[in-house]
Amino acid sequence: MSAGELLSALHNVRGYEVELDSKRYQVEVELLENTDVYIHVMISVDDGSLPAAIFPVTTTFIQHKPQSVG
């Protein structure tokens, strides 16, 4: 997705439930930063059990915005 598409999709925290190999996982995607140059997104995943629900597997990524020519 482009930075613009991500911004549009992540207006609020997005939560999903997915199934993989007959196991259910909860996935949350959240916009952390929206700067002039990039957006910073966090993804967290857990299986709903304790302590995984308290301490989910988490990663972040940065998507750079297109630079305007001026």
N, CA, C and O atoms as a Tripos MOL2 file, in Angstrom:
@<TRIPOS>MOLECULE
protein
  280   279    70     0     0
PROTEIN
NO_CHARGES

@<TRIPOS>ATOM
      1 N           0.8310   -1.1810    0.0000 N.3       1 MET1
      2 CA          0.0000    0.0000    0.0000 C.3       1 MET1
      3 C           0.8770    1.2470    0.0000 C.2       1 MET1
      4 O           1.9740    1.2620    0.5580 O.2       1 MET1
      5 N           0.3740    2.2630   -0.6260 N.am      2 SER2
      6 CA          1.0790    3.5410   -0.5870 C.3       2 SER2
      7 C           0.8460    4.2000    0.7700 C.2       2 SER2
      8 O          -0.0140    3.7670    1.5370 O.2       2 SER2
      9 N           1.6070    5.2370    1.0590 N.am      3 ALA3
     10 CA          1.4310    5.9630    2.3120 C.3       3 ALA3
     11 C           0.0220    6.5410    2.4020 C.2       3 ALA3
     12 O          -0.5900    6.5140    3.4690 O.2       3 ALA3
     13 N          -0.4970    7.0630    1.2940 N.am      4 GLY4
     14 CA         -1.8480    7.6140    1.2790 C.3       4 GLY4
     15 C          -2.9140    6.5690    1.5630 C.2       4 GLY4
     16 O          -3.8700    6.8300    2.2920 O.2       4 GLY4
     17 N          -2.7460    5.3780    0.9820 N.am      5 GLU5
     18 CA         -3.6970    4.2870    1.2300 C.3       5 GLU5
     19 C          -3.6470    3.8440    2.6870 C.2       5 GLU5
     20 O          -4.6850    3.5780    3.2930 O.2       5 GLU5
     21 N          -2.4520    3.7630    3.2480 N.am      6 LEU6
     22 CA         -2.3130    3.3860    4.6540 C.3       6 LEU6
     23 C          -2.9690    4.4220    5.5640 C.2       6 LEU6
     24 O          -3.6710    4.0630    6.5100 O.2       6 LEU6
     25 N          -2.7440    5.6970    5.2840 N.am      7 LEU7
     26 CA         -3.3550    6.7530    6.0940 C.3       7 LEU7
     27 C          -4.8750    6.6570    6.0560 C.2       7 LEU7
     28 O          -5.5430    6.8260    7.0760 O.2       7 LEU7
     29 N          -5.4050    6.3880    4.8860 N.am      8 SER8
     30 CA         -6.8490    6.2800    4.7450 C.3       8 SER8
     31 C          -7.3890    5.0640    5.5020 C.2       8 SER8
     32 O          -8.4290    5.1460    6.1560 O.2       8 SER8
     33 N          -6.6830    3.9420    5.4100 N.am      9 ALA9
     34 CA         -7.1350    2.6950    6.0470 C.3       9 ALA9
     35 C          -6.9340    2.7100    7.5560 C.2       9 ALA9
     36 O          -7.6510    2.0160    8.2770 O.2       9 ALA9
     37 N          -5.9780    3.4830    8.0430 N.am     10 LEU10
     38 CA         -5.6310    3.4500    9.4600 C.3      10 LEU10
     39 C          -6.1050    4.6880   10.2110 C.2      10 LEU10
     40 O          -5.4520    5.1350   11.1550 O.2      10 LEU10
     41 N          -7.2260    5.2340    9.7980 N.am     11 HIS11
     42 CA         -7.7840    6.3820   10.5000 C.3      11 HIS11
     43 C          -8.0040    6.0350   11.9790 C.2      11 HIS11
     44 O          -7.7810    6.8710   12.8540 O.2      11 HIS11
     45 N          -8.4380    4.8080   12.2510 N.am     12 ASN12
     46 CA         -8.5810    4.2670   13.6020 C.3      12 ASN12
     47 C          -7.7620    2.9810   13.6800 C.2      12 ASN12
     48 O          -7.3630    2.4300   12.6530 O.2      12 ASN12
     49 N          -7.5150    2.5080   14.8930 N.am     13 VAL13
     50 CA         -6.8310    1.2190   15.0620 C.3      13 VAL13
     51 C          -7.6700    0.1520   14.3720 C.2      13 VAL13
     52 O          -8.8870    0.0980   14.5490 O.2      13 VAL13
     53 N          -7.0160   -0.6930   13.5880 N.am     14 ARG14
     54 CA         -7.7250   -1.7610   12.8780 C.3      14 ARG14
     55 C          -7.4410   -3.0840   13.5680 C.2      14 ARG14
     56 O          -6.2840   -3.4060   13.8420 O.2      14 ARG14
     57 N          -8.4720   -3.8420   13.8480 N.am     15 GLY15
     58 CA         -8.3230   -5.1440   14.4840 C.3      15 GLY15
     59 C          -8.8920   -6.2370   13.5980 C.2      15 GLY15
     60 O          -9.9550   -6.0740   12.9990 O.2      15 GLY15
     61 N          -8.1930   -7.3310   13.5190 N.am     16 TYR16
     62 CA         -8.5950   -8.4640   12.6910 C.3      16 TYR16
     63 C          -8.4390   -9.7480   13.4880 C.2      16 TYR16
     64 O          -7.6500   -9.8140   14.4300 O.2      16 TYR16
     65 N          -9.1800  -10.7450   13.1130 N.am     17 GLU17
     66 CA         -8.9430  -12.1000   13.6110 C.3      17 GLU17
     67 C          -8.6760  -12.9550   12.3850 C.2      17 GLU17
     68 O          -9.4700  -12.9750   11.4440 O.2      17 GLU17
     69 N          -7.5490  -13.6610   12.4040 N.am     18 VAL18
     70 CA         -7.1680  -14.5150   11.2850 C.3      18 VAL18
     71 C          -6.9560  -15.9340   11.7830 C.2      18 VAL18
     72 O          -6.6990  -16.1560   12.9660 O.2      18 VAL18
     73 N          -7.0620  -16.8770   10.8840 N.am     19 GLU19
     74 CA         -6.8400  -18.2780   11.2310 C.3      19 GLU19
     75 C          -5.7220  -18.8200   10.3570 C.2      19 GLU19
     76 O          -5.7180  -18.6200    9.1420 O.2      19 GLU19
     77 N          -4.7750  -19.5070   10.9820 N.am     20 LEU20
     78 CA         -3.6440  -20.1120   10.2890 C.3      20 LEU20
     79 C          -3.3620  -21.4490   10.9280 C.2      20 LEU20
     80 O          -3.1480  -21.5230   12.1380 O.2      20 LEU20
     81 N          -3.3590  -22.5070   10.1430 N.am     21 ASP21
     82 CA         -3.1180  -23.8570   10.6540 C.3      21 ASP21
     83 C          -4.0610  -24.1940   11.8070 C.2      21 ASP21
     84 O          -3.6380  -24.7430   12.8240 O.2      21 ASP21
     85 N          -5.3400  -23.8610   11.6400 N.am     22 SER22
     86 CA         -6.3970  -24.1300   12.6230 C.3      22 SER22
     87 C          -6.2160  -23.3830   13.9440 C.2      22 SER22
     88 O          -6.8490  -23.7410   14.9380 O.2      22 SER22
     89 N          -5.3830  -22.3720   13.9780 N.am     23 LYS23
     90 CA         -5.2030  -21.5440   15.1680 C.3      23 LYS23
     91 C          -5.6690  -20.1290   14.8490 C.2      23 LYS23
     92 O          -5.4180  -19.6200   13.7560 O.2      23 LYS23
     93 N          -6.3480  -19.4950   15.8030 N.am     24 ARG24
     94 CA         -6.8440  -18.1300   15.6200 C.3      24 ARG24
     95 C          -5.8810  -17.1360   16.2510 C.2      24 ARG24
     96 O          -5.3480  -17.3580   17.3380 O.2      24 ARG24
     97 N          -5.6760  -16.0410   15.5430 N.am     25 TYR25
     98 CA         -4.7920  -14.9860   16.0120 C.3      25 TYR25
     99 C          -5.5060  -13.6430   15.9190 C.2      25 TYR25
    100 O          -6.3010  -13.4110   15.0090 O.2      25 TYR25
    101 N          -5.2150  -12.7720   16.8600 N.am     26 GLN26
    102 CA         -5.7350  -11.4150   16.8540 C.3      26 GLN26
    103 C          -4.6270  -10.4950   16.3520 C.2      26 GLN26
    104 O          -3.5060  -10.5210   16.8580 O.2      26 GLN26
    105 N          -4.9550   -9.6850   15.3530 N.am     27 VAL27
    106 CA         -3.9940   -8.7830   14.7300 C.3      27 VAL27
    107 C          -4.5170   -7.3600   14.8680 C.2      27 VAL27
    108 O          -5.6800   -7.0900   14.5690 O.2      27 VAL27
    109 N          -3.6660   -6.4600   15.3170 N.am     28 GLU28
    110 CA         -4.0180   -5.0390   15.3890 C.3      28 GLU28
    111 C          -2.9870   -4.2410   14.6070 C.2      28 GLU28
    112 O          -1.7860   -4.4980   14.6940 O.2      28 GLU28
    113 N          -3.4750   -3.2640   13.8400 N.am     29 VAL29
    114 CA         -2.6170   -2.3920   13.0430 C.3      29 VAL29
    115 C          -2.9380   -0.9610   13.4570 C.2      29 VAL29
    116 O          -4.1000   -0.5540   13.4660 O.2      29 VAL29
    117 N          -1.8940   -0.1970   13.8010 N.am     30 GLU30
    118 CA         -2.1040    1.1500   14.3200 C.3      30 GLU30
    119 C          -1.1020    2.1330   13.7230 C.2      30 GLU30
    120 O           0.0830    1.8270   13.5890 O.2      30 GLU30
    121 N          -1.5890    3.2990   13.3740 N.am     31 LEU31
    122 CA         -0.7340    4.3790   12.9060 C.3      31 LEU31
    123 C          -0.0920    5.0450   14.1170 C.2      31 LEU31
    124 O          -0.7940    5.5350   15.0020 O.2      31 LEU31
    125 N           1.2410    5.0670   14.1600 N.am     32 LEU32
    126 CA          1.9540    5.6760   15.2740 C.3      32 LEU32
    127 C           2.3550    7.1170   15.0010 C.2      32 LEU32
    128 O           2.2190    7.9810   15.8670 O.2      32 LEU32
    129 N           2.8530    7.3770   13.7820 N.am     33 GLU33
    130 CA          3.3100    8.7190   13.4230 C.3      33 GLU33
    131 C           2.8820    9.0420   12.0020 C.2      33 GLU33
    132 O           2.8210    8.1650   11.1400 O.2      33 GLU33
    133 N           2.5880   10.3130   11.7750 N.am     34 ASN34
    134 CA          2.2890   10.8120   10.4440 C.3      34 ASN34
    135 C           3.0560   12.1210   10.2750 C.2      34 ASN34
    136 O           2.5700   13.1900   10.6450 O.2      34 ASN34
    137 N           4.2580   12.0220    9.7140 N.am     35 THR35
    138 CA          5.0940   13.2120    9.5300 C.3      35 THR35
    139 C           4.9910   13.6770    8.0800 C.2      35 THR35
    140 O           4.2950   13.0610    7.2720 O.2      35 THR35
    141 N           5.6770   14.7530    7.7580 N.am     36 ASP36
    142 CA          5.7010   15.2470    6.3780 C.3      36 ASP36
    143 C           6.4470   14.2920    5.4470 C.2      36 ASP36
    144 O           6.2260   14.3050    4.2360 O.2      36 ASP36
    145 N           7.3300   13.4640    6.0110 N.am     37 VAL37
    146 CA          8.2070   12.6110    5.2090 C.3      37 VAL37
    147 C           7.7760   11.1460    5.2050 C.2      37 VAL37
    148 O           7.9620   10.4570    4.2020 O.2      37 VAL37
    149 N           7.2080   10.6600    6.3010 N.am     38 TYR38
    150 CA          6.8850    9.2370    6.4050 C.3      38 TYR38
    151 C           5.7090    9.0120    7.3510 C.2      38 TYR38
    152 O           5.2880    9.9080    8.0830 O.2      38 TYR38
    153 N           5.1890    7.7740    7.3110 N.am     39 ILE39
    154 CA          4.2540    7.3160    8.3310 C.3      39 ILE39
    155 C           4.8710    6.1030    9.0110 C.2      39 ILE39
    156 O           5.6070    5.3340    8.3930 O.2      39 ILE39
    157 N           4.5620    5.9440   10.2820 N.am     40 HIS40
    158 CA          5.1220    4.8680   11.1040 C.3      40 HIS40
    159 C           3.9450    4.0260   11.5850 C.2      40 HIS40
    160 O           3.0300    4.5370   12.2310 O.2      40 HIS40
    161 N           3.9760    2.7290   11.2660 N.am     41 VAL41
    162 CA          2.8610    1.8260   11.5360 C.3      41 VAL41
    163 C           3.3230    0.6950   12.4560 C.2      41 VAL41
    164 O           4.4330    0.1830   12.3140 O.2      41 VAL41
    165 N           2.4560    0.3100   13.4030 N.am     42 MET42
    166 CA          2.7400   -0.8090   14.3040 C.3      42 MET42
    167 C           1.7520   -1.9350   14.0400 C.2      42 MET42
    168 O           0.5620   -1.6990   13.8350 O.2      42 MET42
    169 N           2.2630   -3.1660   14.0490 N.am     43 ILE43
    170 CA          1.4340   -4.3670   13.9190 C.3      43 ILE43
    171 C           1.7060   -5.2440   15.1310 C.2      43 ILE43
    172 O           2.8640   -5.4910   15.4690 O.2      43 ILE43
    173 N           0.6450   -5.7210   15.7940 N.am     44 SER44
    174 CA          0.8100   -6.6390   16.9230 C.3      44 SER44
    175 C          -0.0720   -7.8600   16.7080 C.2      44 SER44
    176 O          -1.1740   -7.7630   16.1690 O.2      44 SER44
    177 N           0.4360   -9.0160   17.1420 N.am     45 VAL45
    178 CA         -0.2580  -10.2900   16.9440 C.3      45 VAL45
    179 C          -0.1900  -11.0960   18.2350 C.2      45 VAL45
    180 O           0.8600  -11.1930   18.8700 O.2      45 VAL45
    181 N          -1.3410  -11.6790   18.6140 N.am     46 ASP46
    182 CA         -1.3580  -12.6050   19.7490 C.3      46 ASP46
    183 C          -2.4250  -13.6570   19.5040 C.2      46 ASP46
    184 O          -3.2590  -13.5130   18.6100 O.2      46 ASP46
    185 N          -2.3940  -14.7120   20.3000 N.am     47 ASP47
    186 CA         -3.3530  -15.8050   20.1360 C.3      47 ASP47
    187 C          -4.5040  -15.7270   21.1390 C.2      47 ASP47
    188 O          -5.3070  -16.6550   21.2310 O.2      47 ASP47
    189 N          -4.5870  -14.6450   21.8800 N.am     48 GLY48
    190 CA         -5.6680  -14.4560   22.8320 C.3      48 GLY48
    191 C          -5.4430  -15.0890   24.1870 C.2      48 GLY48
    192 O          -6.2450  -14.8930   25.1010 O.2      48 GLY48
    193 N          -4.3690  -15.8450   24.3340 N.am     49 SER49
    194 CA         -4.0950  -16.4950   25.6220 C.3      49 SER49
    195 C          -3.1930  -15.5970   26.4680 C.2      49 SER49
    196 O          -2.5390  -14.6890   25.9540 O.2      49 SER49
    197 N          -3.1710  -15.8630   27.7560 N.am     50 LEU50
    198 CA         -2.2460  -15.1500   28.6350 C.3      50 LEU50
    199 C          -0.9260  -15.8950   28.6570 C.2      50 LEU50
    200 O          -0.9650  -17.1260   28.6620 O.2      50 LEU50
    201 N           0.1910  -15.2910   28.6700 N.am     51 PRO51
    202 CA          0.4690  -13.8580   28.6770 C.3      51 PRO51
    203 C           0.5670  -13.2380   27.2880 C.2      51 PRO51
    204 O           0.8570  -12.0470   27.1750 O.2      51 PRO51
    205 N           0.3330  -14.0170   26.2170 N.am     52 ALA52
    206 CA          0.4830  -13.4810   24.8600 C.3      52 ALA52
    207 C          -0.4150  -12.2810   24.6130 C.2      52 ALA52
    208 O          -0.0190  -11.3650   23.8920 O.2      52 ALA52
    209 N          -1.6040  -12.2570   25.1860 N.am     53 ALA53
    210 CA         -2.5080  -11.1260   24.9850 C.3      53 ALA53
    211 C          -1.9940   -9.8650   25.6720 C.2      53 ALA53
    212 O          -2.3090   -8.7550   25.2420 O.2      53 ALA53
    213 N          -1.2150  -10.0210   26.7220 N.am     54 ILE54
    214 CA         -0.6490   -8.8770   27.4340 C.3      54 ILE54
    215 C           0.6210   -8.3910   26.7440 C.2      54 ILE54
    216 O           0.8770   -7.1900   26.6680 O.2      54 ILE54
    217 N           1.4150   -9.3420   26.2400 N.am     55 PHE55
    218 CA          2.6750   -9.0310   25.5760 C.3      55 PHE55
    219 C           2.6700   -9.6260   24.1690 C.2      55 PHE55
    220 O           3.3370  -10.6340   23.9320 O.2      55 PHE55
    221 N           1.9350   -9.0270   23.2320 N.am     56 PRO56
    222 CA          1.8650   -9.5900   21.8790 C.3      56 PRO56
    223 C           3.1870   -9.4250   21.1310 C.2      56 PRO56
    224 O           4.0280   -8.6050   21.4990 O.2      56 PRO56
    225 N           3.3480  -10.2150   20.0820 N.am     57 VAL57
    226 CA          4.4760  -10.0380   19.1740 C.3      57 VAL57
    227 C           4.1980   -8.7520   18.4060 C.2      57 VAL57
    228 O           3.1240   -8.5910   17.8270 O.2      57 VAL57
    229 N           5.1600   -7.8440   18.3990 N.am     58 THR58
    230 CA          4.9470   -6.5190   17.8180 C.3      58 THR58
    231 C           6.1060   -6.1440   16.9130 C.2      58 THR58
    232 O           7.2650   -6.4400   17.2050 O.2      58 THR58
    233 N           5.7750   -5.4910   15.8130 N.am     59 THR59
    234 CA          6.7920   -4.9350   14.9270 C.3      59 THR59
    235 C           6.2650   -3.6180   14.3780 C.2      59 THR59
    236 O           5.0660   -3.3430   14.4280 O.2      59 THR59
    237 N           7.1680   -2.8170   13.8600 N.am     60 THR60
    238 CA          6.7750   -1.5640   13.2300 C.3      60 THR60
    239 C           7.4650   -1.4430   11.8830 C.2      60 THR60
    240 O           8.4660   -2.1080   11.6180 O.2      60 THR60
    241 N           6.9170   -0.5880   11.0420 N.am     61 PHE61
    242 CA          7.5950   -0.2690    9.7860 C.3      61 PHE61
    243 C           7.3140    1.1810    9.4280 C.2      61 PHE61
    244 O           6.3570    1.7880    9.9090 O.2      61 PHE61
    245 N           8.1670    1.7160    8.5760 N.am     62 ILE62
    246 CA          8.0370    3.0920    8.1020 C.3      62 ILE62
    247 C           7.7740    3.0550    6.6030 C.2      62 ILE62
    248 O           8.4660    2.3690    5.8510 O.2      62 ILE62
    249 N           6.7660    3.8030    6.1860 N.am     63 GLN63
    250 CA          6.4550    3.9530    4.7590 C.3      63 GLN63
    251 C           6.7260    5.4140    4.4020 C.2      63 GLN63
    252 O           6.0850    6.3200    4.9350 O.2      63 GLN63
    253 N           7.6720    5.6330    3.5020 N.am     64 HIS64
    254 CA          7.9970    7.0020    3.1190 C.3      64 HIS64
    255 C           6.9400    7.5520    2.1820 C.2      64 HIS64
    256 O           6.3860    6.8380    1.3460 O.2      64 HIS64
    257 N           6.6760    8.8390    2.3440 N.am     65 LYS65
    258 CA          5.7280    9.5330    1.4570 C.3      65 LYS65
    259 C           6.4860    9.9870    0.2030 C.2      65 LYS65
    260 O           7.6860   10.2560    0.2610 O.2      65 LYS65
    261 N           5.7860   10.0680   -0.9150 N.am     66 PRO66
    262 CA          6.4540   10.5810   -2.1210 C.3      66 PRO66
    263 C           6.9010   12.0250   -1.8910 C.2      66 PRO66
    264 O           6.1750   12.8250   -1.3020 O.2      66 PRO66
    265 N           8.0740   12.3370   -2.3520 N.am     67 GLN67
    266 CA          8.6000   13.6890   -2.1970 C.3      67 GLN67
    267 C           8.0690   14.5680   -3.3220 C.2      67 GLN67
    268 O           8.1350   14.2010   -4.4960 O.2      67 GLN67
    269 N           7.5440   15.7260   -2.9530 N.am     68 SER68
    270 CA          7.0340   16.6430   -3.9690 C.3      68 SER68
    271 C           8.2120   17.3790   -4.6050 C.2      68 SER68
    272 O           9.1850   17.7250   -3.9350 O.2      68 SER68
    273 N           8.1030   17.6050   -5.8850 N.am     69 VAL69
    274 CA          9.1520   18.3180   -6.6160 C.3      69 VAL69
    275 C           8.7450   19.7890   -6.6530 C.2      69 VAL69
    276 O           7.6560   20.1290   -7.1160 O.2      69 VAL69
    277 N           9.6050   20.6330   -6.1770 N.am     70 GLY70
    278 CA          9.2260   22.0350   -6.1350 C.3      70 GLY70
    279 C          10.3800   22.8640   -6.3160 C.2      70 GLY70
    280 O          10.2660   24.0900   -6.3120 O.2      70 GLY70
@<TRIPOS>BOND
     1     1     2 1
     2     2     3 1
     3     3     4 2
     4     3     5 am
     5     5     6 1
     6     6     7 1
     7     7     8 2
     8     7     9 am
     9     9    10 1
    10    10    11 1
    11    11    12 2
    12    11    13 am
    13    13    14 1
    14    14    15 1
    15    15    16 2
    16    15    17 am
    17    17    18 1
    18    18    19 1
    19    19    20 2
    20    19    21 am
    21    21    22 1
    22    22    23 1
    23    23    24 2
    24    23    25 am
    25    25    26 1
    26    26    27 1
    27    27    28 2
    28    27    29 am
    29    29    30 1
    30    30    31 1
    31    31    32 2
    32    31    33 am
    33    33    34 1
    34    34    35 1
    35    35    36 2
    36    35    37 am
    37    37    38 1
    38    38    39 1
    39    39    40 2
    40    39    41 am
    41    41    42 1
    42    42    43 1
    43    43    44 2
    44    43    45 am
    45    45    46 1
    46    46    47 1
    47    47    48 2
    48    47    49 am
    49    49    50 1
    50    50    51 1
    51    51    52 2
    52    51    53 am
    53    53    54 1
    54    54    55 1
    55    55    56 2
    56    55    57 am
    57    57    58 1
    58    58    59 1
    59    59    60 2
    60    59    61 am
    61    61    62 1
    62    62    63 1
    63    63    64 2
    64    63    65 am
    65    65    66 1
    66    66    67 1
    67    67    68 2
    68    67    69 am
    69    69    70 1
    70    70    71 1
    71    71    72 2
    72    71    73 am
    73    73    74 1
    74    74    75 1
    75    75    76 2
    76    75    77 am
    77    77    78 1
    78    78    79 1
    79    79    80 2
    80    79    81 am
    81    81    82 1
    82    82    83 1
    83    83    84 2
    84    83    85 am
    85    85    86 1
    86    86    87 1
    87    87    88 2
    88    87    89 am
    89    89    90 1
    90    90    91 1
    91    91    92 2
    92    91    93 am
    93    93    94 1
    94    94    95 1
    95    95    96 2
    96    95    97 am
    97    97    98 1
    98    98    99 1
    99    99   100 2
   100    99   101 am
   101   101   102 1
   102   102   103 1
   103   103   104 2
   104   103   105 am
   105   105   106 1
   106   106   107 1
   107   107   108 2
   108   107   109 am
   109   109   110 1
   110   110   111 1
   111   111   112 2
   112   111   113 am
   113   113   114 1
   114   114   115 1
   115   115   116 2
   116   115   117 am
   117   117   118 1
   118   118   119 1
   119   119   120 2
   120   119   121 am
   121   121   122 1
   122   122   123 1
   123   123   124 2
   124   123   125 am
   125   125   126 1
   126   126   127 1
   127   127   128 2
   128   127   129 am
   129   129   130 1
   130   130   131 1
   131   131   132 2
   132   131   133 am
   133   133   134 1
   134   134   135 1
   135   135   136 2
   136   135   137 am
   137   137   138 1
   138   138   139 1
   139   139   140 2
   140   139   141 am
   141   141   142 1
   142   142   143 1
   143   143   144 2
   144   143   145 am
   145   145   146 1
   146   146   147 1
   147   147   148 2
   148   147   149 am
   149   149   150 1
   150   150   151 1
   151   151   152 2
   152   151   153 am
   153   153   154 1
   154   154   155 1
   155   155   156 2
   156   155   157 am
   157   157   158 1
   158   158   159 1
   159   159   160 2
   160   159   161 am
   161   161   162 1
   162   162   163 1
   163   163   164 2
   164   163   165 am
   165   165   166 1
   166   166   167 1
   167   167   168 2
   168   167   169 am
   169   169   170 1
   170   170   171 1
   171   171   172 2
   172   171   173 am
   173   173   174 1
   174   174   175 1
   175   175   176 2
   176   175   177 am
   177   177   178 1
   178   178   179 1
   179   179   180 2
   180   179   181 am
   181   181   182 1
   182   182   183 1
   183   183   184 2
   184   183   185 am
   185   185   186 1
   186   186   187 1
   187   187   188 2
   188   187   189 am
   189   189   190 1
   190   190   191 1
   191   191   192 2
   192   191   193 am
   193   193   194 1
   194   194   195 1
   195   195   196 2
   196   195   197 am
   197   197   198 1
   198   198   199 1
   199   199   200 2
   200   199   201 am
   201   201   202 1
   202   202   203 1
   203   203   204 2
   204   203   205 am
   205   205   206 1
   206   206   207 1
   207   207   208 2
   208   207   209 am
   209   209   210 1
   210   210   211 1
   211   211   212 2
   212   211   213 am
   213   213   214 1
   214   214   215 1
   215   215   216 2
   216   215   217 am
   217   217   218 1
   218   218   219 1
   219   219   220 2
   220   219   221 am
   221   221   222 1
   222   222   223 1
   223   223   224 2
   224   223   225 am
   225   225   226 1
   226   226   227 1
   227   227   228 2
   228   227   229 am
   229   229   230 1
   230   230   231 1
   231   231   232 2
   232   231   233 am
   233   233   234 1
   234   234   235 1
   235   235   236 2
   236   235   237 am
   237   237   238 1
   238   238   239 1
   239   239   240 2
   240   239   241 am
   241   241   242 1
   242   242   243 1
   243   243   244 2
   244   243   245 am
   245   245   246 1
   246   246   247 1
   247   247   248 2
   248   247   249 am
   249   249   250 1
   250   250   251 1
   251   251   252 2
   252   251   253 am
   253   253   254 1
   254   254   255 1
   255   255   256 2
   256   255   257 am
   257   257   258 1
   258   258   259 1
   259   259   260 2
   260   259   261 am
   261   261   262 1
   262   262   263 1
   263   263   264 2
   264   263   265 am
   265   265   266 1
   266   266   267 1
   267   267   268 2
   268   267   269 am
   269   269   270 1
   270   270   271 1
   271   271   272 2
   272   271   273 am
   273   273   274 1
   274   274   275 1
   275   275   276 2
   276   275   277 am
   277   277   278 1
   278   278   279 1
   279   279   280 2
@<TRIPOS>SUBSTRUCTURE
     1 MET1         2 RESIDUE 1 A MET
     2 SER2         6 RESIDUE 1 A SER
     3 ALA3        10 RESIDUE 1 A ALA
     4 GLY4        14 RESIDUE 1 A GLY
     5 GLU5        18 RESIDUE 1 A GLU
     6 LEU6        22 RESIDUE 1 A LEU
     7 LEU7        26 RESIDUE 1 A LEU
     8 SER8        30 RESIDUE 1 A SER
     9 ALA9        34 RESIDUE 1 A ALA
    10 LEU10       38 RESIDUE 1 A LEU
    11 HIS11       42 RESIDUE 1 A HIS
    12 ASN12       46 RESIDUE 1 A ASN
    13 VAL13       50 RESIDUE 1 A VAL
    14 ARG14       54 RESIDUE 1 A ARG
    15 GLY15       58 RESIDUE 1 A GLY
    16 TYR16       62 RESIDUE 1 A TYR
    17 GLU17       66 RESIDUE 1 A GLU
    18 VAL18       70 RESIDUE 1 A VAL
    19 GLU19       74 RESIDUE 1 A GLU
    20 LEU20       78 RESIDUE 1 A LEU
    21 ASP21       82 RESIDUE 1 A ASP
    22 SER22       86 RESIDUE 1 A SER
    23 LYS23       90 RESIDUE 1 A LYS
    24 ARG24       94 RESIDUE 1 A ARG
    25 TYR25       98 RESIDUE 1 A TYR
    26 GLN26      102 RESIDUE 1 A GLN
    27 VAL27      106 RESIDUE 1 A VAL
    28 GLU28      110 RESIDUE 1 A GLU
    29 VAL29      114 RESIDUE 1 A VAL
    30 GLU30      118 RESIDUE 1 A GLU
    31 LEU31      122 RESIDUE 1 A LEU
    32 LEU32      126 RESIDUE 1 A LEU
    33 GLU33      130 RESIDUE 1 A GLU
    34 ASN34      134 RESIDUE 1 A ASN
    35 THR35      138 RESIDUE 1 A THR
    36 ASP36      142 RESIDUE 1 A ASP
    37 VAL37      146 RESIDUE 1 A VAL
    38 TYR38      150 RESIDUE 1 A TYR
    39 ILE39      154 RESIDUE 1 A ILE
    40 HIS40      158 RESIDUE 1 A HIS
    41 VAL41      162 RESIDUE 1 A VAL
    42 MET42      166 RESIDUE 1 A MET
    43 ILE43      170 RESIDUE 1 A ILE
    44 SER44      174 RESIDUE 1 A SER
    45 VAL45      178 RESIDUE 1 A VAL
    46 ASP46      182 RESIDUE 1 A ASP
    47 ASP47      186 RESIDUE 1 A ASP
    48 GLY48      190 RESIDUE 1 A GLY
    49 SER49      194 RESIDUE 1 A SER
    50 LEU50      198 RESIDUE 1 A LEU
    51 PRO51      202 RESIDUE 1 A PRO
    52 ALA52      206 RESIDUE 1 A ALA
    53 ALA53      210 RESIDUE 1 A ALA
    54 ILE54      214 RESIDUE 1 A ILE
    55 PHE55      218 RESIDUE 1 A PHE
    56 PRO56      222 RESIDUE 1 A PRO
    57 VAL57      226 RESIDUE 1 A VAL
    58 THR58      230 RESIDUE 1 A THR
    59 THR59      234 RESIDUE 1 A THR
    60 THR60      238 RESIDUE 1 A THR
    61 PHE61      242 RESIDUE 1 A PHE
    62 ILE62      246 RESIDUE 1 A ILE
    63 GLN63      250 RESIDUE 1 A GLN
    64 HIS64      254 RESIDUE 1 A HIS
    65 LYS65      258 RESIDUE 1 A LYS
    66 PRO66      262 RESIDUE 1 A PRO
    67 GLN67      266 RESIDUE 1 A GLN
    68 SER68      270 RESIDUE 1 A SER
    69 VAL69      274 RESIDUE 1 A VAL
    70 GLY70      278 RESIDUE 1 A GLY
